[in-house]
Amino acid sequence: MGMEIELKFLLPEYPEALIDAGELKVLTRHSIDQTYLAIEDGQELRVRKVTDLDSGEVTYTHTFKDGKGISRQEIEYGISAGIYNQVIEIAKAIPLVKTRVTGVWNGITVEIDIYTQLELSVLEVEFDSLEEAESFQAPEWFGKDISEERQYSNKTVWRELQKK
């Protein structure tokens, strides 16, 4: 089981000017449909359909996460389209849809998630160690640190979406 250590920020605006200036280099753009199958006590089980917006390639994943806060255990592996579709049909849930732009800024890989069903944009940075994450000084353009604010977690946002 791998360790996921990440900080999340409430991105106030899409950094188009940084991209245009070449300061933020876009690596990939994906559309992600994310559906939770089970959520309980810091554990979550989810599936994703990931479409590469440049190549059109579609992949599917199944992920288990355990833990709360900025450091969690994570297992993720690929699944077939058939398995994904069967699980989605059984779940009968509305997927959380987001566009993920992955880029490099100042030598740091950032993931920008723009949620299509909500007015919400989040920037994430993953780290190799807890010490590295805790000592990270985010630039102002990242926005407010929401790493510990549960109302912005994907599973909380997804749960709210199911109520609509």
C-alpha positions in Angstrom: 0.0 0.0 0.0 1.4 3.4 -1.0 1.4 6.5 1.0 -0.3 9.6 -0.4 0.9 12.9 1.1 -0.8 16.0 -0.4 -1.7 19.5 0.3 -4.9 21.1 -1.2 -5.6 24.7 -2.0 -8.7 26.5 -3.0 -7.6 27.9 -6.3 -9.1 31.4 -6.7 -8.7 31.6 -10.5 -7.4 29.4 -13.3 -3.7 30.4 -13.8 -4.0 31.2 -17.5 -1.5 34.0 -17.3 1.2 31.7 -15.8 0.5 29.2 -18.5 0.7 31.9 -21.2 4.0 33.2 -19.7 5.4 29.6 -19.7 5.8 29.7 -15.9 3.3 26.8 -15.5 3.9 24.1 -18.1 0.8 21.9 -18.8 1.7 18.2 -19.1 -1.7 16.5 -19.3 -5.4 17.3 -19.3 -8.0 14.7 -18.3 -11.7 14.5 -17.7 -12.4 12.3 -14.6 -15.7 10.7 -13.6 -15.4 9.6 -10.0 -17.9 7.5 -8.1 -17.6 6.4 -4.5 -18.7 2.8 -3.7 -18.2 2.9 0.0 -17.1 5.6 2.6 -16.7 4.9 6.3 -14.4 6.0 9.1 -11.6 7.4 7.0 -11.7 4.6 4.5 -13.0 5.0 0.9 -13.5 2.8 -2.1 -14.0 4.5 -5.5 -13.8 4.0 -9.2 -12.8 6.4 -11.9 -13.2 6.8 -15.7 -10.3 8.9 -16.9 -10.4 10.4 -20.4 -7.2 12.0 -21.8 -8.5 15.2 -23.4 -5.6 15.3 -25.9 -5.4 11.7 -27.1 -9.0 10.5 -26.3 -7.6 7.5 -24.5 -9.9 6.2 -21.7 -8.7 4.3 -18.7 -10.5 3.0 -15.6 -9.2 2.7 -12.0 -10.3 1.3 -8.7 -8.9 2.9 -5.6 -8.9 2.2 -1.8 -7.8 4.9 0.6 -7.4 4.7 4.3 -6.7 7.6 6.7 -7.6 11.2 7.3 -5.6 14.4 6.8 -2.8 15.1 4.5 -1.2 11.6 4.8 -3.2 8.5 3.8 -2.6 5.0 2.6 -3.6 4.4 -1.0 -4.0 1.4 -3.3 -5.0 2.1 -6.9 -5.1 -0.3 -9.9 -6.5 -0.4 -13.4 -9.8 -2.2 -14.2 -11.6 -2.9 -17.4 -14.4 -0.8 -19.0 -16.7 -3.8 -18.4 -16.0 -4.0 -14.7 -16.3 -0.2 -14.4 -19.6 -0.1 -16.2 -21.0 -3.0 -14.1 -20.0 -1.3 -10.8 -21.5 2.1 -12.0 -24.8 0.4 -12.9 -25.0 -1.3 -9.5 -24.1 1.9 -7.6 -26.7 4.1 -9.4 -24.9 7.2 -8.3 -24.1 10.5 -9.9 -20.3 10.6 -10.7 -18.3 13.6 -9.6 -17.0 15.1 -12.8 -13.8 17.2 -12.9 -11.2 18.3 -15.4 -7.7 17.7 -14.1 -4.8 19.8 -15.5 -1.4 18.5 -14.4 1.5 20.8 -14.8 4.9 21.8 -13.5 5.4 25.1 -11.8 8.9 26.1 -10.4 9.9 22.4 -10.5 6.8 21.3 -8.6 4.1 19.1 -10.1 0.6 20.5 -9.5 -2.8 19.1 -10.2 -5.6 21.5 -10.8 -9.1 20.1 -10.5 -12.0 22.1 -12.0 -15.3 20.6 -10.9 -17.8 20.8 -13.7 -21.0 20.4 -11.5 -19.9 23.0 -9.0 -18.2 26.4 -8.8 -15.0 24.9 -7.3 -11.4 24.7 -8.4 -8.7 23.0 -6.3 -5.0 22.7 -6.7 -3.1 19.7 -5.2 0.6 19.1 -4.6 1.9 15.7 -3.6 5.0 15.1 -1.5 7.4 12.3 -0.8 7.4 12.9 3.0 5.3 14.5 5.7 8.3 16.8 6.6 8.4 18.1 3.0 4.7 18.8 3.0 4.8 20.5 6.4 7.7 22.8 5.4 6.2 23.7 2.0 5.6 27.5 1.4 2.8 27.9 -1.1 2.7 30.9 -3.4 -0.2 33.3 -3.1 -1.7 32.2 -6.4 -2.4 28.7 -5.0 -5.1 30.2 -2.7 -6.2 29.2 0.7 -4.8 25.9 2.2 -7.8 23.6 2.6 -5.9 20.4 3.2 -7.6 19.8 6.6 -11.1 21.2 5.6 -13.3 18.3 5.1 -16.0 20.2 3.2 -13.6 20.3 0.2 -12.7 16.7 0.2 -13.8 14.8 -2.9 -15.9 12.4 -0.9 -17.8 15.2 0.9 -18.4 17.0 -2.4 -19.6 13.7 -4.0 -22.0 13.1 -1.1 -23.5 16.6 -1.5 -23.9 15.9 -5.2 -25.9 12.8 -4.5 -28.5 14.9 -2.5 -29.3 17.0 -5.6 
